[in-house]
Amino acid sequence: MTDDKVIEALTKLREITTRISESTEVQPKRLSEECLGYLAGNIPPAQLEAHLLFMCEEAILLVKSGRKEKAMRWLGFIQGALWMHELAFVSIDDLKNLNKPDCPICKGLGFRNNDECDDCSCVKKQ
């Protein structure tokens, strides 16, 4: 993934996470050391959401400072947490599509990702 694609995926995850709590605005906040020691299922959802927002913002900064590999690990963690805790109401395929490279052919035809295009050779090369 290019730096721009990682930042694009993290930005989209931040938007998804921000939309979870419609009634209150969750602010990015790192979990306390005490909470980090708990099993994930014991962390209150609002605190987990705040931590995921924190991770999205920090991961973008990691990419910009040349630490893309660490940012990509964080991206995977964020995606896993959103899916595992059913926080975002998105499918694993939706989250996976955030990481797919953009195909210039599909993009030129107006498709968001390779799965929507039936006419080019890039379709479902996985």
C-alpha positions as CSV (number, residue, x, y, z in Angstrom):
1,M,0.0,0.0,0.0
2,T,1.2,3.5,-0.7
3,D,1.4,6.1,2.0
4,D,-1.6,7.9,0.5
5,K,-3.7,4.7,0.4
6,V,-2.9,3.9,4.1
7,I,-3.9,7.5,5.1
8,E,-7.0,7.2,3.0
9,A,-8.0,3.9,4.7
10,L,-7.3,5.4,8.2
11,T,-9.3,8.5,7.4
12,K,-12.2,6.3,6.3
13,L,-11.9,4.3,9.5
14,R,-11.9,7.5,11.6
15,E,-15.1,8.6,9.8
16,I,-16.7,5.2,10.5
17,T,-15.7,5.3,14.1
18,T,-16.9,8.8,14.5
19,R,-20.4,7.8,13.3
20,I,-20.8,5.0,15.8
21,S,-21.9,7.3,18.7
22,E,-24.6,9.4,17.2
23,S,-25.8,10.7,20.5
24,T,-22.5,12.0,21.9
25,E,-19.3,13.1,20.3
26,V,-16.5,10.8,21.2
27,Q,-13.1,12.5,21.5
28,P,-9.9,10.6,20.7
29,K,-8.3,9.4,23.9
30,R,-5.7,6.7,24.6
31,L,-6.9,4.0,27.0
32,S,-5.3,4.2,30.4
33,E,-2.7,1.6,31.3
34,E,-5.3,0.1,33.6
35,C,-7.7,-0.5,30.8
36,L,-5.1,-1.8,28.4
37,G,-4.6,-4.7,30.8
38,Y,-8.2,-5.8,30.6
39,L,-9.6,-8.3,28.2
40,A,-11.0,-6.5,25.2
41,G,-14.6,-7.6,26.0
42,N,-14.4,-5.7,29.4
43,I,-13.6,-2.3,28.0
44,P,-16.7,0.0,27.9
45,P,-17.7,0.7,24.2
46,A,-17.3,4.5,24.6
47,Q,-13.8,4.1,25.8
48,L,-12.9,1.6,23.1
49,E,-14.3,4.0,20.4
50,A,-12.3,6.9,21.9
51,H,-9.2,4.7,21.8
52,L,-9.8,3.6,18.2
53,L,-10.2,7.3,17.2
54,F,-6.9,8.0,19.0
55,M,-5.3,5.1,17.1
56,C,-6.6,6.4,13.7
57,E,-5.1,9.8,14.3
58,E,-1.8,8.5,15.6
59,A,-1.5,6.0,12.8
60,I,-1.8,8.9,10.2
61,L,1.0,10.7,12.0
62,L,3.1,7.5,11.9
63,V,2.7,7.3,8.1
64,K,3.6,10.9,7.7
65,S,6.8,10.4,9.9
66,G,7.9,7.4,7.8
67,R,6.7,4.6,10.0
68,K,4.2,3.1,7.6
69,E,4.7,-0.5,8.8
70,K,3.6,0.3,12.3
71,A,0.7,2.3,11.0
72,M,-0.4,-0.7,8.9
73,R,-0.4,-2.9,12.0
74,W,-2.5,-0.3,13.8
75,L,-4.8,-0.2,10.8
76,G,-5.4,-4.0,11.0
77,F,-6.0,-3.7,14.7
78,I,-8.6,-1.0,14.3
79,Q,-10.4,-3.0,11.5
80,G,-10.4,-6.1,13.7
81,A,-11.7,-4.2,16.7
82,L,-14.5,-2.6,14.8
83,W,-15.5,-5.9,13.3
84,M,-15.1,-8.0,16.4
85,H,-17.0,-5.7,18.6
86,E,-19.6,-4.9,16.0
87,L,-19.1,-1.3,16.6
88,A,-19.4,0.0,13.0
89,F,-22.0,-2.2,11.4
90,V,-19.7,-2.9,8.5
91,S,-18.8,-6.2,7.0
92,I,-15.3,-7.7,7.0
93,D,-15.5,-7.4,3.2
94,D,-16.1,-3.6,3.5
95,L,-13.1,-3.3,5.8
96,K,-11.0,-5.4,3.5
97,N,-11.9,-3.3,0.5
98,L,-10.3,-0.3,2.3
99,N,-6.9,-1.9,1.9
100,K,-7.2,-2.9,-1.8
101,P,-5.1,-1.1,-4.2
102,D,-6.9,1.3,-6.6
103,C,-7.0,-0.1,-10.2
104,P,-6.6,2.7,-12.7
105,I,-8.9,0.9,-15.1
106,C,-11.7,0.5,-12.6
107,K,-11.3,4.0,-11.3
108,G,-11.4,5.4,-14.8
109,L,-14.7,3.6,-15.3
110,G,-16.1,5.2,-12.2
111,F,-16.0,2.1,-9.9
112,R,-15.0,2.5,-6.3
113,N,-13.0,-0.7,-6.2
114,N,-12.1,-3.7,-8.3
115,D,-15.0,-5.9,-7.1
116,E,-17.5,-3.6,-8.8
117,C,-16.0,-3.9,-12.3
118,D,-16.8,-6.9,-14.4
119,D,-15.0,-5.8,-17.6
120,C,-11.3,-5.5,-16.8
121,S,-8.6,-8.1,-16.1
122,C,-8.0,-6.9,-12.6
123,V,-11.2,-8.4,-11.2
124,K,-10.8,-10.8,-8.3
125,K,-7.1,-11.6,-8.8
126,Q,-6.9,-12.6,-5.2
